[in-house]
């Protein structure tokens, strides 16, 4: 049912925006945005499915109302202009219409309100957690502390073009760019690093050096705060988002039911490097999660990255592990 209504909603949005080349609209990916995407990312939690379903239903209602009003406006313009209707009626009341335009909007609001209240209840029900993570925002990186696991704290910094080049060629290779300054250096680094992002199975502006992990099918409570200014922790495919406010603890929860890598970004304008605060969460099987926890406790970050990559991507995990950047 969710998928059917989402399809109808997407079709309505395409029609309303005047897009004729439907084939050019890409399906939304899971855990990350897709080129030419129209619509939400694929959900990986029940909360996200409910949010996306509600979003699409409300959009269908909004578009239907807008089209109806546009049709009425066109009829009024055509039938009641001075040329077509030189002698206007002096009617001032119509009981049926007055009741209809009062009752129908109320019914529409009730139709919207009932599922919205159910969704709010689902979002704030907070089932008993299987693990709790405290996310602390900094300008401009994230720290994740596993409250139930002593000594497990992961600092995540966004990977740069320099990092993927260093992984491939070594640190000395970067000296060739020292003669360039400012924009010229950035352009040169990006041009040379561009093919390496795909090769190393990383995404520019979203991948981080050290990802966090959670076990699939487990309830995760996330406590969020900030050390400096207001930030926001969010993973679209989880339907989870909450503000990181200095001096306060906010909270959200999620229960992912799909294995994979899920990305988010700070969604509050927090400063000049606002775009440099991505969030990367690997959802893995319980066994892989336990092995990752052990590796993080031992401060073996290369092994920890290899475990997560092997659990979600397969292939040569040892080679890919180095692509996440330098060890913490």
C-alpha positions in Angstrom: 0.0 0.0 0.0 2.8 2.4 0.9 4.6 1.8 -2.4 1.3 2.2 -4.4 0.6 5.6 -2.8 4.2 6.7 -3.2 4.0 5.9 -6.9 0.8 7.9 -7.2 2.3 10.8 -5.3 5.4 10.8 -7.5 3.3 10.7 -10.6 1.2 13.7 -9.3 4.4 15.6 -8.5 5.9 15.0 -11.9 2.6 16.1 -13.6 2.3 19.2 -11.5 5.9 20.3 -12.1 5.4 19.9 -15.9 8.1 17.3 -16.3 7.5 15.5 -19.5 10.5 13.2 -19.6 9.5 10.8 -16.8 12.3 8.5 -17.8 14.8 11.1 -16.7 13.5 10.9 -13.1 15.7 8.5 -11.2 14.5 6.2 -8.4 15.6 7.2 -5.0 18.5 5.2 -3.6 18.7 3.7 -0.1 20.9 5.5 2.4 22.1 8.2 0.0 20.8 10.6 -2.6 20.8 9.6 -6.3 21.4 11.6 -9.4 18.2 13.2 -10.8 16.3 11.7 -7.8 12.7 12.8 -7.3 11.2 11.8 -4.1 12.5 10.5 -0.8 15.3 8.0 -0.2 14.3 4.4 0.2 13.3 3.9 3.9 15.0 1.5 6.2 12.8 1.8 9.3 9.1 1.7 10.0 9.2 5.3 11.1 10.7 6.4 7.8 8.1 4.4 5.8 5.3 6.1 7.8 6.9 9.6 7.2 7.4 9.0 3.5 3.9 7.6 3.1 2.3 10.6 4.9 4.4 13.0 2.9 3.2 11.5 -0.4 -0.4 11.3 0.7 -0.4 15.0 1.8 1.2 16.0 -1.5 -1.5 14.2 -3.5 -4.2 16.0 -1.4 -2.4 19.4 -1.9 -2.0 18.9 -5.7 -5.7 17.8 -6.0 -6.8 20.9 -4.2 -4.6 23.1 -6.3 -5.8 21.6 -9.5 -9.5 21.9 -8.4 -9.1 25.5 -7.5 -7.3 26.2 -10.8 -10.2 24.6 -12.7 -12.8 26.6 -10.8 -10.8 29.8 -11.4 -10.7 29.0 -15.1 -14.5 28.4 -15.2 -15.1 31.7 -13.4 -12.9 33.6 -15.8 -14.6 32.1 -18.8 -18.2 32.1 -17.7 -18.5 35.3 -15.6 -16.4 37.8 -17.4 -18.1 41.0 -18.6 -18.4 39.8 -22.2 -19.9 36.4 -21.5 -22.1 37.6 -18.6 -22.9 41.3 -19.0 -25.6 41.3 -16.4 -24.2 39.7 -13.2 -26.5 38.0 -10.7 -27.2 39.7 -7.4 -27.2 36.5 -5.4 -25.5 36.9 -2.1 -26.0 33.6 -0.3 -26.1 29.9 -1.2 -26.7 27.7 1.8 -25.4 24.5 0.1 -22.2 26.1 -1.1 -21.6 27.8 2.2 -22.0 24.5 4.1 -19.9 22.6 1.6 -16.9 25.0 1.6 -16.9 24.8 5.4 -17.5 21.1 6.0 -15.3 19.7 3.2 -12.1 21.5 4.3 -12.7 20.3 7.9 -13.0 16.7 6.6 -9.8 17.1 4.6 -8.0 18.4 7.7 -9.4 15.4 9.7 -8.1 13.0 7.1 -4.7 14.6 7.4 -4.7 14.9 11.2 -5.5 11.3 12.1 -2.5 9.7 10.4 -0.3 12.6 11.5 -1.1 12.0 15.2 -0.4 8.3 14.7 2.9 9.2 13.1 3.8 11.5 16.0 3.0 8.8 18.5 5.2 6.4 16.6 8.1 8.8 16.5 8.0 9.6 20.2 7.0 6.2 21.5 10.7 5.3 22.3 10.6 1.5 22.7 13.1 -0.1 25.1 16.6 0.3 23.6 19.0 -2.4 22.7 21.8 0.1 22.6 22.3 3.8 23.3 24.6 6.2 21.5 25.5 9.7 22.4 26.3 12.0 19.5 28.2 15.2 20.2 28.5 17.8 17.5 31.6 19.9 17.1 32.6 22.5 14.5 32.9 20.6 12.2 32.8 16.9 13.0 30.8 14.3 15.0 31.7 12.2 18.0 29.7 9.1 18.8 30.0 7.5 22.2 28.4 4.1 22.9 26.9 4.5 26.3 26.5 0.8 26.9 30.1 -0.1 25.9 32.9 1.4 28.0 35.7 2.9 26.0 33.8 2.9 22.6 34.0 6.4 21.2 34.2 7.1 17.4 35.2 10.5 16.0 34.1 11.0 12.4 35.6 13.5 10.0 34.6 14.0 6.4 37.0 12.6 3.9 38.6 15.0 1.5 40.1 14.7 -2.0 43.5 14.8 -0.3 42.6 11.7 1.7 41.7 9.5 -1.2 44.8 10.6 -3.1 47.0 9.8 -0.1 45.4 6.4 0.2 46.2 5.7 -3.4 49.6 7.3 -3.8 51.0 8.1 -0.4 51.4 11.3 1.5 54.5 12.5 -0.4 52.4 12.6 -3.6 50.4 15.6 -2.2 53.5 17.8 -2.4 53.0 18.2 -6.1 50.0 20.5 -5.3 51.9 22.7 -2.9 52.8 25.2 -5.6 49.1 25.9 -6.2 47.0 28.2 -4.0 43.3 28.6 -3.2 40.8 27.7 -5.8 43.4 26.4 -8.2 44.6 23.8 -5.7 41.1 22.7 -4.8 40.3 22.2 -8.5 43.4 20.3 -9.2 42.9 18.0 -6.2 39.3 17.3 -7.2 40.1 16.6 -10.8 42.7 14.0 -9.9 40.8 12.5 -7.1 37.4 12.2 -8.9 37.9 8.7 -10.3 39.3 7.4 -7.0 36.1 8.1 -5.0 34.3 5.4 -7.0 37.2 3.1 -7.1 37.5 3.2 -3.3 33.7 2.9 -2.9 33.4 6.2 -1.2 31.1 9.2 -1.8 32.5 12.7 -1.9 31.1 15.1 0.7 29.4 12.1 2.5 32.0 9.6 3.4 33.9 9.8 6.7 37.1 8.4 8.0 35.5 6.4 10.8 31.9 5.2 10.5 29.7 4.1 13.3 27.8 0.8 13.3 24.6 -0.6 14.7 23.2 -4.1 14.5 20.3 -4.7 12.1 16.8 -5.2 13.7 17.9 -3.5 17.0 16.3 -0.5 18.7 18.9 2.4 18.9 18.3 5.4 21.2 20.4 8.4 20.1 21.2 11.2 22.6 22.3 14.3 20.8 24.1 17.4 22.1 26.6 20.0 20.9 29.9 21.4 22.2 29.6 24.8 20.5 26.7 25.9 18.2 23.4 24.4 17.1 23.8 21.4 14.7 21.4 18.7 13.6 21.8 14.9 13.4 19.8 13.2 10.7 19.7 10.0 8.6 16.9 10.4 6.0 16.4 6.7 5.4 15.9 6.2 9.1 13.4 9.0 9.4 15.5 10.2 12.3 16.4 13.9 12.9 17.0 16.0 16.0 18.8 19.2 16.9 22.1 19.3 18.7 21.8 22.1 21.1 24.6 23.3 23.4 23.9 22.6 27.1 20.9 20.3 26.3 20.3 16.6 25.5 17.8 15.9 22.7 16.9 12.4 21.6 15.6 10.3 18.7 15.4 6.6 18.0 15.5 4.2 15.0 15.3 0.5 14.3 16.9 -0.3 11.0 15.7 -3.4 9.2 18.1 -3.3 6.2 21.9 -4.0 6.1 23.9 -1.3 4.4 25.5 2.1 4.6 23.3 5.1 5.5 24.4 8.7 5.1 23.1 12.0 6.6 24.4 15.5 7.1 24.2 18.3 9.6 21.0 20.1 8.4 21.4 23.3 10.4 23.5 26.1 9.0 26.3 25.9 11.6 29.1 27.8 10.1 31.5 28.0 7.1 32.1 24.3 7.0 28.5 23.3 7.6 28.7 21.1 4.5 31.6 19.2 6.0 29.7 17.4 8.8 28.4 14.2 7.2 27.1 11.2 9.2 27.8 7.6 8.1 26.1 4.6 9.8 26.7 1.0 8.8 23.9 -1.4 9.7 25.4 -4.9 10.0 24.6 -8.3 11.4 25.0 -8.8 15.1 28.2 -10.9 14.7 29.9 -8.2 12.6 28.8 -5.6 15.1 30.3 -7.5 18.0 33.6 -7.9 16.1 33.6 -4.2 15.2 33.0 -3.2 18.9 36.0 -5.4 19.9 38.2 -3.8 17.2 37.2 -0.2 18.3 37.9 -1.1 21.9 41.4 -2.2 20.8 41.8 1.1 18.8 42.4 -1.0 15.7 40.6 1.4 13.3 41.8 -0.3 10.1 40.5 -3.6 11.3 37.2 -1.9 12.4 36.7 -0.4 8.9 37.5 -3.7 7.2 34.9 -5.5 9.3 32.2 -3.0 8.4 33.1 -3.1 4.7 33.2 -6.9 4.6 29.8 -7.0 6.3 28.0 -4.6 3.9 30.0 -4.6 0.7 32.0 -7.8 0.5 34.9 -8.1 -1.8 38.5 -7.3 -0.8 37.7 -5.6 2.6 41.4 -5.3 3.5 42.1 -3.1 0.4 38.9 -1.1 0.9 39.5 -0.5 4.6 42.4 1.8 3.8 40.2 4.0 1.6 38.5 5.4 4.7 41.4 7.7 5.4 44.0 7.8 8.1 43.5 6.0 11.4 41.9 7.9 14.2 
